[in-house]
């Protein structure tokens, strides 16, 4: 696909795009199922996901895609990146074992969750526990579909990523 034909605000040439992970800013212009905020905070020099973390993000996008009808899933898979009507999740890696997320529509309150270490109530959280938090509404509900997805993908989630 030529650069002029690229319909997304995500970086077409970023290696993560080959894994269907959009690399965007903190406020993506498209309703990606999930994105990585690689362009969000350039002055903070946040690190990139390692290969295992990228595999987790790609698998998580597959999990989110599975929440749609088969017709919608086929339509998404026909394009290079997945977009839908879910509230886009944007993930950022602040350091080793230190991930955060935000919803693209958040305009007030906490910008990234969790707050960074050093802030009141700030803490570090690894990627898989962060996804567990997202899928369980902050630990309030169970997510049997998410647990089944992880169990069905031991090649991705069987590694020690917690």
C-alpha positions in Angstrom: 0.0 0.0 0.0 1.5 3.4 -1.0 1.9 6.0 1.6 -0.7 8.2 -0.1 -3.2 5.4 0.2 -2.6 4.7 3.9 -5.9 5.6 5.6 -4.7 5.6 9.2 -2.9 8.1 11.5 -0.8 5.2 12.8 2.8 4.8 11.5 2.6 2.6 8.4 6.3 1.8 8.5 6.6 1.0 12.2 7.5 -2.7 12.6 4.6 -3.2 15.1 2.2 -2.4 12.2 3.1 -5.7 10.7 1.6 -7.3 13.8 -1.5 -5.2 13.4 -0.5 -3.0 16.3 -1.2 0.7 15.4 1.6 3.0 16.7 -0.1 6.3 17.4 -0.2 9.3 19.7 -2.2 9.4 22.9 -5.3 10.6 21.0 -5.6 8.4 17.9 -7.8 9.7 15.1 -9.3 6.3 14.4 -11.2 3.9 16.6 -8.5 1.2 16.8 -9.4 -1.7 19.0 -6.1 -1.1 20.7 -3.0 1.0 19.9 0.5 1.6 21.2 1.4 5.2 22.1 4.8 5.2 20.4 4.3 8.7 19.2 2.5 10.0 22.3 5.3 11.2 24.5 8.5 11.6 22.5 10.1 13.8 25.2 9.7 11.1 27.8 11.6 8.7 25.7 9.4 5.7 26.7 10.8 2.4 25.6 9.3 0.2 23.0 7.6 -3.2 23.7 10.0 -6.1 23.5 9.1 -9.1 21.2 7.2 -10.9 23.9 5.2 -7.8 24.9 4.4 -7.1 21.2 3.1 -10.6 20.8 0.8 -10.0 23.8 -0.5 -6.8 22.4 -1.1 -8.4 19.0 -2.9 -11.3 20.7 -5.0 -8.9 22.8 -6.1 -7.1 19.6 -7.1 -10.5 18.2 -9.1 -11.1 21.4 -10.9 -7.8 21.0 -11.6 -8.5 17.4 -13.3 -11.7 18.5 -15.9 -9.7 20.3 -17.3 -8.7 16.9 -19.5 -10.6 14.4 -17.7 -12.8 11.9 -18.7 -10.3 9.1 -17.1 -7.4 11.0 -14.0 -9.6 11.8 -13.5 -10.4 8.1 -13.9 -6.7 7.3 -11.2 -5.8 9.8 -8.9 -8.5 8.6 -9.2 -7.2 5.1 -7.5 -4.0 6.3 -4.0 -3.6 7.7 -5.2 -2.5 11.2 -8.3 -3.3 13.2 -10.9 -0.5 13.9 -14.3 -0.8 15.4 -16.8 0.9 17.6 -15.2 -0.1 20.9 -13.7 2.6 23.0 -10.1 2.5 21.7 -7.5 1.5 24.2 -4.1 3.1 24.0 -1.1 1.4 25.8 2.2 2.9 26.8 5.4 1.3 28.1 7.0 3.6 30.6 9.8 1.2 31.6 10.6 -2.4 32.3 7.5 -4.0 33.8 5.8 -0.6 33.9 2.8 -0.2 31.5 -0.1 2.1 31.5 -3.2 2.6 29.4 -5.9 5.1 28.6 -9.1 5.2 26.7 -8.9 7.4 23.7 -12.0 9.3 24.8 -10.7 10.2 28.3 -10.5 13.9 28.5 -10.7 14.5 32.2 -9.3 12.9 35.3 -6.4 10.4 35.1 -4.7 10.6 31.7 -2.9 7.3 32.0 -3.7 4.5 34.5 -2.0 3.7 36.7 -0.3 6.8 37.8 3.5 6.5 37.5 5.6 5.4 40.5 6.5 8.4 42.6 3.0 9.9 42.4 0.5 9.4 45.1 -1.2 6.1 44.4 1.3 5.6 41.6 2.6 2.1 40.9 4.3 -0.1 38.3 2.3 -2.9 36.6 3.4 -5.3 33.9 1.5 -5.7 30.6 -0.5 -8.9 31.3 -1.7 -7.8 34.7 -2.7 -4.4 33.2 -4.7 -6.3 30.5 -6.3 -8.3 33.3 -7.3 -5.0 35.0 -8.8 -3.7 31.8 -10.8 -6.8 31.2 -12.1 -7.1 34.7 -13.3 -3.5 35.0 -10.5 -2.8 37.5 -10.9 -6.1 39.3 -14.6 -5.7 40.0 -15.9 -8.4 37.6 -14.6 -11.7 36.3 -13.6 -12.1 32.7 -14.0 -15.8 31.7 -13.6 -15.0 28.0 -10.3 -13.3 28.6 -9.1 -16.1 30.9 -10.1 -18.6 28.2 -8.2 -16.6 25.5 -5.0 -16.6 27.6 -5.3 -20.3 28.3 -5.8 -21.0 24.6 -2.6 -19.0 23.7 0.1 -20.5 26.0 2.7 -19.6 23.4 2.0 -15.9 24.1 0.7 -15.9 27.7 2.6 -18.9 29.0 5.8 -16.8 29.4 6.5 -15.0 32.7 5.2 -11.5 31.7 3.7 -10.6 35.1 
